[in-house]
């Protein structure tokens, strides 16, 4: 294991970066956050002072040109991931980029190709690094339920307040207060989350993308044919998404995603069923994984530890560990998200041409 510390810059020092990326990078003891960038100079200064980051820039291009960096984290709005990622890779830097890596499959594959050309790590934030999901994947690979035939996932979360609230709700503000940032840093909540062009839609590309990624990863193949329906339910963006897909390995997947029921930002309701030809894996309301096989039902122990995206990112760079959330697989997820919106808009089945990374 390398004892080297990487010099990391943050492009887009917003809420997610200050709450997740910076503390996670520092917790590893393997990285120094030496610079950060954000267009708004007042909020940039607040973040720099509160987090004690040495250098700050209102233009990430200047940061890349002037700082001696090993890696960057791209935590900008969804529609602004591509340009800084490509620029960092061209400069020979490793990149951890927030999900969705891009809003179109064409941009996603351009990023994949750039990382391959630069021979640098391009990792995409996601939930598959959690010990729970790593354990489920391990069970599938061990053929505990035989060959996977079908996966169904129903998810209910709450992000409607992005569009409906005049200010950040009190329970969410209390969570952010634990970071130690001035409340003025969060502004009046008239931010990019209310702009479908920057978000790529509603809550689906912001939260549903995590589940799409895990669906394809557990099933083991990209989507080929997709049909979907959406419903806005009073918002200018979709609140409900219903999709079905046939994958390249003939596994069938379906997902219902609802952004409707008020609940804490850290909570969600979900039901997962993974059907094999010899058994079934399910996820209950409390998050436990159950194995149904041979007319028996047992709870599975989570045998693999949780890790953070930052720790996984640094382990890939410094220790040569496998990329737990590689760009190629994230590009397949973007293609599925893109096809979902197309199918709903055009009222037809969308066929996805397969790409190779």
N, C-alpha and C positions, 0 to 999 in steps of 0.2 A: 504494500500500500504506500502510495506516494505521500510524503510529508509536505510537498509543495503547496503553497497557497496561491490560488488564482486571483487575479485582479479583474473584478467584475464591474461593469457599468449597467445602470438601469435606464432603459429607454421607455419613458412613460411612468413617472413616479406618482401614480394615483392610488386609489384606495386599495386595490388588490395588491399592488407592489408593497405598500407600506405595511399592510396587514399580514401578507404571506411571504413574498419573495425576500425582502430585506432581513426579517428575523430568521427565516429558514436558512438563508445563506450563512448568516453569522453563527447560527446554532451548530453548523457542521464543523466549525473551527478550521475549515479548509479554504475559505474564500474571504477576500476583503472587498467590500463595496466601496469603491474609490471615487465613483462619479455617478451622477444622475442627471436626467434631462426631462424637461417638461416645458410646454409652450408658455403657460401662464407664469410670469415671473414671481408674483406674490406667493402663489401656492408652492412653487418650486423652492422659494426661500424658506417657507415654513417647513417643508419636508427635509430640506438640507440641514436646518438647524435642529429640528426635533430628533432626527436620526443620526446626526453628527457625521454626515458624509462630506468628505473633503472638498470635492469640486462639483459644481452644478452648471448646467447649460440650458438655455432656452431653445437651442437647436441641436438635435442629436447628431447631426452631421459634423458639427464642430467638435462635439465630444469624441466621436470616432477619429477625427483628424488629429486631435491634440493629446488625447490620453493614451497611455501605454496599457492596453487591455489584453486580457486573454479570452474573455467571454462577455457576452451581454445577455440581459434579460429584456425581451420585448413585451411590454405590458401596456401597449397603447390601445385605443379603441379598435374593435374588430376589423374595421375596414382599413386600418393603418398598420397592419402587421407586415405586409409584404415588402415594402421599400426598405425599411431599416434592417429587416432580416437579410435581404439580398446584399445590402451594402456591408453589413458586418461580416457575412460569409466571404465576400470578395476581399475583405481586408484580412482574412485568415483567422477570424474569431469564431469560437463556438457560440451557439445560440440556443437559449431556452425561450420559446415563444408561447404566449398564452393561446388557449383555444378560443374559437376555431382558428387554425393557423392562417386561414384565408377565407374569403367569402365565395370564391369560385374555384372549381377544380383545376382550371387552367393555371391560376396563380399558385395553387398548392403544389402542382407538379413542377412549376418553375422553381419553387423553393427547394423541392426535393432534389432536382437536378443540380442546383447551385451548391447544395451541401455535398453532394457526391463529387462534384468538380473540385471543390475546395478541400475535400477530405477532412471535413470538420463535423463535429456532433451538432445535429439539429434535433432537439427534443421538444415535444409539444405537451404543455400542461394537461393533466387529466387525472382520473380517479383510479385507473387500473393499478397504480403503485400501492394501493392499500392492501394490507395483508389479507383481508377478507376476499378480495377479488383475485389476488394471486393464488390463494388457496383453492378457490373455485376453478381457476384455470388449471391448476395442478391436478385436481380431481378429473377434469375433462380429459387432460392429456394422458392420465393413467387409465382411461377407458372405464372408469368406475360406473358410468351409466351407458357404456357402449358408445356407439357412434351417435353424435348429436344430430337430431332430425329437425328440431324446431325450438325457437326461443321466443317467449312472449314476455313483454315488460310493460307494466302500467305505472306511470309516475305522476304524482301531483305535487307541485311546488307552489311558491308564492312570490312572484316578482311584479305583480300588477301595480304595486305601489310605485314602481319606477314611473309609471304614466299617470297615476291617480293622485299621489300625495303631493302636497305643496311644499313639504319639507321632509327630511329623513325621519321615519317613524322613531319614537322614543326608544323602543327596545333595541333597534338597530344602532341608534346613536350611542346607547349605553355600551354596546359591543365595541364600537369604534373608539370610545373613550379609553378603553383598556390599552390602546396603542400609545397614548400619550401625545397625540397630535392635537393642535388647537382646533376647536370646532370650526373656525373660519376656513380651515383647509378644505372642508367638504362643501362649502358654498351654499347656495340656495337650492340645490338639487335640480337646477335646470341644466343638466349635463348631457353627455352623449347617449346615455341609456334611453333617453326619450326620442332619439332620432333613429328611425328604422334604417336609414341609409348607412349609418355608422354601426348599428347593431347587427345588421343583416336580417332584420325581422323583429320578432318579439323576444320572449324569453327562451324560445326554442334554440337558437344558436348560442345563447348565453349559458343555459343550463341543460337543455336536452342533448346538446352535443356531447356531454360527458357520457350519457347513457348510450348514445349511438356508437361512440367509440368502444365502450365495453361490449356492446352487442356483437359488433363485427369481430372484435378480438376473441371473445369466448367462442363464437361460431367458427372462426378460423378462415374467413374468406371475405372478399369485398362483395358488395351488392351488384347484381346484374340487372334485375327488373324491379321497378318500384312503382307503387300506386299509393296515393295519399289524399287525405281530405283535411281541411282546416276550417276553423270557425273563430271569428273575432270576438264575439260576445261583448260588444260595446266598446272595445278598444280599437285604435287605428291599426293595430297589429294583431296577429293570431294569438288567441288564448288557448285553443285546443288544436292538437295535431293527432291524426290517426294515420299510421303508415304501415304498409306491409311490403316485404321485399323477398325476392329469391336470390340467394347468394351463388357465387361461382362454384361452390361445392355442393349445391342443391339443398343446403339448409334453408328453411323458411324462418323468417323473423318478423315479428310485429311489435309495434310500440304505440301506446297511447300516452300523450303528454298533455297535462293540464296545468295551466297557470291561472288558478281560480280561487282556491280556498285559503283565507287568511291563516297564516301560521308563522312561527319564528323563522327568520332567514336561514338558520342552520338546520332546520328540519325539513323533511319531505316524507310523503307517504308513497310507498312503492310495493309492488308485488311482482316478483320475477319467477318464471318457470322455464327450466331448461329440460327439454324432453329428449332422451336418448332412446335407443332401441332396446336397452336393458334396464333403464331406471330413469328417475327424475330428480333434479335438484331444484329446490325452491328457497326463496328468501322471504321470511315472514315479516310481520309489521315491526318487530323489534330488531330486525337486521340479522337474525340468526339464519344460518344455512342448514337446510334439512335434506337428507338423502332418502329417497323412497326407492327401494329395490327388494326384489324377492319377497314381496308382501310384508316388508319390514320398513319402519320409519325411524331414523336416528338423526340426532343433531351432530353436525360436523364441527370439530374443533378447528379454529383458525390456527394453522400451524406456522404460518409465515408472518413476519413482523411488518408493521406499518413502516413506511419511510416517507420522506418529503420529496417533492419534485426537485428541490435544490440538492438534496443528498444524492438522489439518483443521477442527476445531471453531472455532479462533480465526480461521482464514482465511475461514470462512463468515460469522462475525460481523463481523470488522473489514474484510474486503476484498470482501465480497459474492460470494465464490466459491460454487459449487453445494454443497449439502449432500450429502456423499459417502455418508452413511448415514442417510437421512431416516426420520422416525418412521413415515410411512405404509407404507413398505416393510417396516420392522421389525414393524409390526402384522400384515402378511400372513404373516410368519415365525411370529409367535406363534399365529396362526390355524392354520397347518399343524402346529405342535407340539401344540396343543390337540387337533386332529383326530386326530393320530397316537395319542395316549393314549386318546381316545374309541374309536377303531376297535379298538385292541387289547383294551380292556376290554369292549366290546359285541360284538366279533366280527362286525363288519359294515362296509360301505363308508360313510364319512361324507361328506356333501355340505356344502360350505362356502358359505353365502350371501355374495355379494360386497358389500363395503362400499366407499364412496368417502370419501377423506380430504378 
